[in-house]
Amino acid sequence: MTDIVPTVEGLAFGGDYNPEQWPREVWDEDIALMREAGVNLVSVNIFSWGRINPGPGRWHFDELDAIMDTLAEAGIKADLATSTASPPPWFSQLHPDTLPVDPEGHRLNYGARAEYCPHAPAFQDAVVEMASKLAERYAGHPALAMWHIGNEYYRSCYCDLAAEAFRAWLAERHGDLDALNDAWGTTFWSQTFTDWEQVLPPRISAETPNPGHLLDFKRFSSDALLKLFRSEAEAVERHSPGVPITTNLMVTGDFSGLDYHRWGEHLNAADRLIATDHYLIPEGPIEPEAQVAFGADASRGLARGGPWLLMEQAANSSAWRGGYFAKKPGEQLRHSLSYVAHGSEGAMYFQWRASRYGTERWHSAMLPHGGPETKTFREVKTLGGWLKRLAEVKGSVVQSKAAILLDFESVWAAANPGQPSGHMASYPELRRWHAALWRRGVTCDLANPAWDLSRYAAVFAPSLYLLEDDANLRRYVEGGGTLVVGPYSGIVDRNDHVHPGLPGALRDLLGVRVEEFAPLHEGETIALDDGTEGHAWSEIAKAEDAEVAARFIGYPSTGALFHRGLGDGEVWYLSTRLTDLDPFLDRLNLTPTVPGLPAGVETVRRAHEDGRTYLFALNHTDRPVTIPTEGTDLLTGATWTPKTHLHGNSAAVVRER
């Protein structure tokens, strides 16, 4: 496995570092405390456009020179950002057409961050110039470990420049207006276009917008940001070749705004790195530890099972989650270790030192407002010691035998207006199935439906609304796999057109015919004759070439759970969303990483190509538990036997014999 951060020794540990917010004497304290904590990598220059380039044609590098030199002298490496995520006020004032326009046609003002239109030529030119100047200046600098392009890409724009770019994108995708009209079904509501100039972004209109229009604009917006990223990355590579390049994605529990699989194709190339930010939702149906695993497994999916890097997390609370909440003692340690267990090549944070001012002044940090004599910083130091002892884990990969199918275009299409139910959103359902598997100790990838799935014993498609055809899934099942399909899947094609006959693209594979949908009201449930119940959805569904494994009791009085053997494999179909997933999962032959452990005890195994394996064991409960393995605990040096106890709220990483 290629070393993705070759100039960082061992696993990466650190966070965003913003010394420009502090007087020079504070820098010395920062460096001393970083070395005490074991920090070896910091992200710098994320939001420093205005410091480096304070006006047209003016360039000041002295401060960044000092930051980079200070880090080099301390033996700490830099993830050097291009600072292009937030243009300064002078730039927005000079180029007002670079400010984004919302769907209602309002041009947004400057005063926050990400205030740019991705389609504005002035902005496109400026970011390439910035990236080029930075790469030319800092190529070969002893502190440089990798380049960080932009920051948390997500901005869409609906201005006239966006409209022009959208038309060009559509012409390339569809060819001509006839093909576009066909793809969008514009004969409905007399929406037929007769001139390209009539095609606009999906701005606010008098009625429900065209679903195909919305879906293509999502694709276009994702591609536009990817083009922006690539332009900066290529500029950096011209002046600083061979240095890893990354950006911080947000493929986490509640963000699906970009087609991250397309982004992954570019970030999985040579000298590129998948990195992600993940902030937990303090309240909700899924426990924080399962949220950690979902974000990590989704990131590993983008890396196609290979190493990736957790670029940001919160040491304690997040400024963006609707109120202050505190992590309990030990949670920060276990969460960080869980990311590493699930494939991350380190644990990074936002940020190193808590800010005294600004919107994120109450966002937690590795060094909080209370200083080094705090629970948070003590745990930071402990984690730094742990990661140093885990250096040999670097480059190993996670062993997983199950996958959940995640298609971002399908997520977008299922969220389009005009659905038969408002309770069938995809992302929450994917997270719910993932959490159920996590609680059973099953390590699970998040995979694209188009990928080769043959390595998985079981594949789950809880919510796959958009599917062009069943060819890849059929190949997987006939080859010996177990496929589980949830309701309202395979319904539409890539243009959000309903497939003839239900359940659409999956009808022949499932051996099931759906006559009608019977959505349930919020809070309503429906009983099955196997003792389980469903919610949100039901269908009048009948077996054509499948067995009925469970039926609804009462209307619609038809099959609720279907099973079919096909080739060397099998496929299951659920025509409702089961409230409790465990009784169904009991039907499957799913082998956890370590059998027999109680819920709340997480185990994940990483392995090197030479056969060395590492068992990560994280006890998120208050009770001790026996972990049946043999080897050496890298965190403590203790010898591990099959009868060794793992204390409550603690962790071990065993190099297995």
N, C-alpha and C positions, 0 to 999 in steps of 0.2 A: 504494500500500500504506500502510495506517494505521501511524503511528509508535506502536509498542506501549509504549514507555517514553519518553513525550514530554519528560520533564524530565531525562533522561540524554543528554548530548551524545555522539553517536557510538555505538559498540558498548559494551555493559556489560562492566565488568571489576572484579572484586573477589571477595568471599566473605563467609561468615558472620563476624560480628564480635561478640565477647563481652567487652567491656571491663569488665563487672561482675566478671569473674574476676581483675582486676588493679587495683593501686593507681593513683590518679589520675596520678602522674608517668609511668606507662607509657603512658597515653593520648597524651601529647604525642609520645612517640617513635613510637607507632603512626601518628599523623596525618602526621608528617614522612616516615616511610617509605612510607606510602600515596601521598602526593603524589609522592615520588621514583619510585615504581613506576607511576604513572599510574592508580591506582585511582579509579573514579568512582561505584561503587555497592557498598554493603555491606548484608547482611541482619542486622538487629538484633532483639533481644527474642524470639528463637526459644524459649528455655527460661527465661523470667524471671517466670513466674506468681508464684512465691513472693516475689520481690523487690517486685513491684508490689502484690500482694495478700497480705500476710503473715498474715492472719487474717480471720475473718468480719467484713465491713463495714469493713475497714481498707484504705486505698489510699494507696500511696506512689509518687508519680511523679517525685520530685526527681532521682533517678539517671537515669531515662530522659530527662527534660527535658535534663539536662546532656549526655547522649550525643547526642541529636538536635541540640542547639544547637552542640556541638563539631563535628559533621559539617557543619552548615550553614556555620559560619564557615570551614571548610576547603574548601568547595565540593564536598563529597562527598555524594551522595544516599543515601537510606535505603530499602531494601526492608523496611518495618516489619511485623514479625510480630505476631500476636495472642497469642502465647505460650501457647496452649491445648493444646499437644500433650503436656504433662506436668504434671498437677496436683501441687501440693505435698503433703507428708505431712499437714498439718493438714486439708486438704480431704478426703483419703481417709479419715482417721480420723473426721471429722465425718459423712461420707456413705459408710459402708462398702459400701452397695449400688452405688456407682459403680465399685468395683473389679471387673475382669473375671473371669469364670469360664471355665475351660478345658473341653474336651469331656468330660473325666473327672469334671467336677463340682467341681473344686477352685477355690476363690476365691483369686486371686493376691494377693500382698502388695505394698505399695508399696516402693520402694527402687530403681527403675530409671526407665523412661520409658514413655509411652503406656499408663499404668495407668488405663484408664478403660473403662467400658461405654458404647458409643455410644447405648444405649437408656435409660439412667438419666435421669429427668427432672431431677434435681439437677445432673447434669453438663451436660445440654442447656441449662438455664437459665443456668448459670455461664459457659459459653463465649460465649453471646450477650451477657451482661452485660459480660464482659471486652472483647469486640470493640467493643461500643457505647461504653464509657468511653474506650477508646484512640482510636477514630475521632473521637469528639466533642472530645477534647483535642488531637489532632494534625492534624486537618483543616486544610489550608492552611499547615502548617509548611513553611518553605523547604527543609528537607532531605528532605521526603517525596516519593518517586518512585512507589512502589506499595505495596500492601498484600499481606501474605503470610499466608494463612489456615492455621492449624495447622502441621503438619509431617509429611511422609511418612505419609500415612494408610494403615493396614493392619490395625488391631485388629478382631478378631471376638470375640463373647462368646456364651456358651451358658447364661446365667442365666435365671431366671424372667421377668425383664423382657424379655430377648431373646425368650423363648418367646411372650410376649404380643404383642410387636411383630411377630414372625414370622407369627403367626396372622392378624393384621390385614393384613399384606402379602399373604399367600396368598389371603385372602378377596377382596382387591382384584384380584389377578391372575387367579384362577380362578373367582371368583363364589360357588360353593357347594361343599359337601363331595363331592357326586357328581363334579363336574368335577375336584376335587383328587385323588380316588381314581383317576379315569381317567388323569390326567396322571402320577401316580406308579405306576400299575399295581399297586395294593395288593391285587388278588386273588392276587398271588404271595405265598406264605408267610403267608397269612391276615392281611395287614396293614391291612385295610379299616378306615377311621375312621368312627365313628358319631356323634362329638361333637367339636366344635372343640377342646375342652380336652384331647383325647387327642393333639393334634399338638404335638410338641416340636422343639427344635433337634436336629440329628443328634449327640446325645451318644454316648459309648461304649456299645455294646450287646454282646450275647453273640455276634453273628454279623456277617457282612458287611452293611453298611447299604444301604438302598435308593438306587440311583443317582439317581433323580429327586428324592428328598429332598435329597441332597447338592448337586445342581445348583441347585435352587431356593434353598437356604441360601446358596450362594455369591452368587447374584444378589441376594438379600435383604441380605446383609452389605455388598456393594458399594454398594447403594442407600442403606443406612442411613448409611454414612460420607459419601456424596454429600449426603444430606439435612443432615447435621451441617455439612459445608462450606458448603452454601448458606445455612444459617441464620446463620452468622457473616458470610458475604459480604454478605448482604442487610442485616445490622445495620450493617456498615461503610458500605455505599452510602447508607444513610439519613443518615449524618452527614458522609460524605466523598465526595460524588458526583463522578464524572468522573475519579477516580484509578484506574489499572489495578489489578486484583486477580489474584492468582495463588496457587498452592500448589505445592509440589515433589512431583511424581509420581515414580514409579520404573519407568517403562516401559523397562526396560533388558534386559540379556542373560539374567536368570534370575529375574525377578519378574513374575508375572502374576496377582496376587491380587485385583485389582479389574478391573471392566469399564471400562477406560480410554476406550473409545470413547463410552460414556455420559457419562463425566466430560468428555471433549473437547467434547461438545455444549454444555456449560455454560461451559467455559473458552474457547471460540471466539467467545463473544458479545462485544458492544461492551464496551470497557474491561476485558476479561479477557485472560489470557495463559497459554498452555501453557508450563510449565516442568518440568524433570525433573532428577533426580539420577542419576549414573551412576558406578559404581565397578567397575573391571575385575577379572576373575578371573585371578589370576597364572598359574595352571596349568590347562591344558585343551587341547582340540584346535584351538581357534580363536585366532589371533594377536591380540594386544591391539589393533592398528590396525583389524582387522575388527570386533572388539567395539565399538570407538568408533563405527564407521560404523553398526552395527546399532542401538545405542542412539539415535544421532542420527536415523537414518531412521525408527525407530519413533516418536520424538517428533514429527518432521515430519509423519508420518502422522496423528497426533492433531490437528495444526494444519491438516490437509487441504491440505498442501503449502505453507502460509504460514510466516512466521517464528515462532520459538519461542525459548526461552532455556534454556541449560544452567545450572541453578541451583547444582549441586554436582558436583565431581569431586575426586579426590585429587591434590595436587601431587606426591606421591611414593608413599607406601604408604598402605594403608587399615587401620584397626583391626579391620575386620570380615571379613577374608578369610583367616583361618586362619594367620597368620604374616606376618612382615615381609618385604617385597620392595622393591627399589629400582628406580625408573625410571632408565634409562641417560641419559647426557647428550643433550639434544635431544628426548627422547621427550615430555616434558611440553609442549614448544613445539609439536611436530607434532600431538600428540593434541588440544590445545586448538584449534589452527588447523583441524583436521579437523572438529571440531564446528561451527565457524563455516562451513566449506565446505559442510557438510550442512544449513545453514539457521539455526543458532543466531545470535541477535542479540548474542552476546557469550560470554564464558567466565568463569564464576564457580567458586568453590571452597568446600569445607569444609576448613579455615577460614582466617581471616587469620593469627592467631598461635597457635602450638601450645600446648595447655593443659598446665599443670604437674601437674594432678591430674584424677581422674575416669577413667571407663572409656576415653575416647578420648584419653588423654594421649600415646599413641604413634601417634595418627593424624597423618599428615603435614599440613603447613600451608604457606601461602605464605611465612610467616616462621617457619622451623623453630626448634627448640631451639638450633641452632647459631648463630642470629642472621643478620644481613644478609650476612655474608661467607661465603656458602655457594652451592653450585651451584644449589640450588633457588631461592633468592631472586634470584640473578643471572638465571636464566631467567624468573622472574616479571617482573623489570624489562624484559627483552627483549620478553616477550609484551605488556606494557603499551604499549610503544612501537609494536609491530606493530599492535595493535588500534586505536590512535589513528590510524595511517596508513590503516587500512581503514575509516574512518568512512563513506566514500561507498558502501560495500557494504550498509550498513544498509537494510533494506526490500526488497532484491532477493530473488528466490526461486530455489530449486534447479530445474534442468532434469533431469527424469528420464523415461524411457520404458518402465520396467519396474516391476512391483509384485509383492510377495509377499503373499498373503492371510493376515491374522491376525485370528482371531475368538476373543476371550477366553472366551466361553461354550464354544466348541468345545475349547479348550485344557483347560478344567475338566472337561468331559465325558469327554475322552480319558484323563484321569487318574483317573477313577472306578475303584473296584475291580471285579473280575470280568471284566477284559478277556482276550481270547484270548492276549495276549502282554504281557509286562512291559517290552518294549523298543520300544514305539511311542509314547513321549511326544512331544508336539507341539513344544514350545518348542525343544528341542535341534535338531530337524530343520529348523525354520524358520531358526534361526541358521546351520545348516550350508549350506543353500541360499543364504542371503544372503551368507555368506562366499565361496562359490564364485563368485557373480556379482561380488562386490567385487574378487576377485583378477583377474577378467577386465576390470575397469574399467567395469562397468555400474552406473550409479547407480540405486538401487532403492528405491521407497517401500514402506512397510508399510501395507497398505490393508485396510479392512473389506470382506468379500465383498458387502455390500449396497450399496456406493457405486457411483457411475457410474465405470466402468472404461474408458470409450471412449478416454481420452487415452493409454493405454498400448499399446505395440506388443506386449508380452508380459506375461502374468500367470501367476504360479506359485502353485499350491495344493499344497505338498508334504505338508501334514497338515491336512486339513479334515474331521475326523471327524463333526462336527455340521453338518448343512445341511438346512434345511426344504424347499427346492425348488431347481431348477436355473435358474429364470427369468432371473435377472440374468446368470449366467454364459453362458447360451445367447444372450442378447441381445448380450453382448460378443463372442462367437465369430462369430455370424452377421454382426455389423457389421464384421468384418475383423480381429479380434484373434487372437493365438496364446495358447491356454490349455494349461498343463501341470499335470496332476493326479497327485499321488502316491498310493500305496496306502492303503487303510483310510480313504478319504475319502467323504463323503456317506452314511455308514452309518446315522446315527440322525437323528431329528427333534429339535425343540427340547425335548421331554420326555425325551430319551435313549431313545426307543423305536426299535427297529430297523425301518428301512424294509423293506417286502416286496420281496424280490428284491435281489440284490447286483450292482453296488455302489450300491444304494439310490437316493437322489435323483439320482445322476449316471448311472444305467444308460443311459437313452435318449440323453443328451447324448454320452456316450463311445462308444456303439455297442458296448459290451462287456458280457458276462454273466459274472459270477463264480460258479462252482459251489461252491467251498469255499475257506476260508483254510488255508494251510499255513505257520504261523509257524516260524521258524528258531530254533535254540538260540543262546544267547550265544556269540559267537565263530565260529559256523557261517556259511559263505558258500555261494552258489549261482551257478554259471556261466551266462552267456548266450552265445548263439551269435554275437554280434557282438564277442566278446572282452572284454566287461565282466563284472562280477560284482555280485551283490546280497547284502545281509545283513539280519538281523532278521526278514524277512517274505517270503513268496511266496504265490501264489494259483493255484488251478486256474481260469484265466480263458480265455474264448473270444470271438472276434470275432463280433458279430452284424451290425454295420454299420460296420466299421472294418477297417483293414489291420494285419496283424501285422508289426511292424518288427524284432522280435527275439524269440527263444524261449529258454526255459530248456533247459539241457542236463541230461538226467536228470530224475528226478521233480521237479516235476509234468509236465514235457515239454509245457507249453502256452505260450501267449503271455506274454511278459514286458513287452513294450513295444508299444503300439498307437498307431495314428495314424488320424485321421479328418478329412477336409475337410468343412466345414459352412458354408453360406452363403458369405460372403467371407473366412472365417477357417478356423482349424484347431485341433484339440485333440489332445493327446498324453496317454496314460495309462500309468503305470508300475505294475506289480503287484508290485514289490519296491522296497526302498530301495537305490539304487545306491551302491556303496562309493566309487567315483570318479565325480563328476558331470560332469567335463569332457568325456568322449567324447559324452555325450548333449547337453550344451550346444553342442558343435561342430555339431550338426545344425540349430541355430536361427540365424536371421539377427539376431543381437544386435550392435548397434553400440556399442562403448565410447565414453566421452566423448572420449578421444583414442586412436585405433587404434595398434596396434603397440608399445605400451609393455610392458616386462617386469613380471612379478608383483612386487608390493611397491612399485610406483610408483602412487600414487593421484591421480586427477584428477577434479574435480567442477566444474561450471559453475553459477554463479548469474547471474541476469539481472534487470534492471529493466524496467518496463513500456515505457520509452522506447527499449529496444533495447540499452542498455549491458550488456556481459557481462564477467564476471570468471572467469578460469580459476584455480582453486586447484590447485597441483601440489605434492604431498608425496612426497618420495623417502625411503622407509623402508628402503632398501638402502644398502650401503656403496659402491655403484658410481655414477659419474655417468651421466646419461641426457639425451638430447636431447628437449626438449618442443617439438613443431612448432606454435608460435603466434607471433603478433606483437602487440606492445603495450608497456606499461610495467609493470614490477614495482613494485607499490605498497609492498612491504617495503623495497626498496633504492633505488628511483627509476631503476634501470637500464633501458635499452631492450632489449626482448626480440625476437629474430628466430627464424625457424624452425630455426636452427642453434645456438641458445643452449643451453648445457649446464646442467643442474640437478645440483649436486654431491650426493654421497651424504649421507644423513641431514640433508637440508636441505629448504627449502620456498620457494615463490614464489607470489605472487598477482598475476596479470597482468591489467590492464585492457586488454581486447583491442580492436584496431582494427576 
